[in-house]
Amino acid sequence: ANYWKNNTINISTNYNSNNYYGIFRDIFVKKNIVYSVGFADTPTGTTPLYFQNNVPMPLSGITSTQKVYLLSVFVQ
């Protein structure tokens, strides 16, 4: 999953092989912090993605049997 800021690519995930990939669904910027959400499809299932300035942030309360998609982000 990548995004562009001021014509510069920002690579947040390494999901770039033929077996899996990452997708961002939404990006929100506040006080120069870039928040991005989406998901990764891998051979073992779907994993939700949440990043702050390209750093993956852990999500709690999700089990491996659940299909979770993050579609939007809003920061107060």
N, C-alpha and C positions, 0 to 999 in steps of 0.2 A: 504494500500500500504506500503510495507516494502522494505528495501534493507539491504545488509550486507556490513560492512566495517571492515576489519581485523578480520573476523570470529565473529563479534558482530552484532546482528540484531538491526536495527534502525526502529522503528515503527513511521510512519508519520501520518497515518490516523486511525480512529476508524471504518472504513468500514469493519467490520468483522462479521456481522450477516448474516442470510439467506436472508434478504431482500435487501441488497445492499453491494457493494464492491468497492475498489479502486485499480487502476492499474497504475504503473509507466511505461512509455514508453521510457524515456531517463533520464540519469543522467550525469551531468557535474561537475567536481571539478576544482576550481581555487582558489589559495591562501587560501586553507583549508576551503573554503565555498562549500558546496554541494548543487547544484541546481538540482531539480528533477521536471519533468512534467509528467502528465498523465491525468486520468479522473476517476470519480466515477459514477457508475451506481446506482441509487436509485429508489425507487418506483415512485418518481415524475419526473424522467428524468435523463439526463446526465449532470454532472457538471465538468468543467475543473479544474485540480489541478495544482498548482505551489507552490513549497516549496523552502525555503532557510534554510539549516541546520534544517530540520524538522519543520520549522515554516511556516504555510500557508500564502501565499502572495495573496492579493486581485488582481483580474483582472477587469479592467474597460471596458465598452463598450459592454458588453454581456447582452442580454436580455433573459428572461426565455423561449422565443419561439425559440431560436436558439440552434442548436446542435453543440457544440464546442468540439473538441478533440485536445489536445496538444500532439504532437508526437515527438518533438525534441527540444533540448535546446542547444544554443551556447552562450558563454559569452566572450566578448572581453576584 
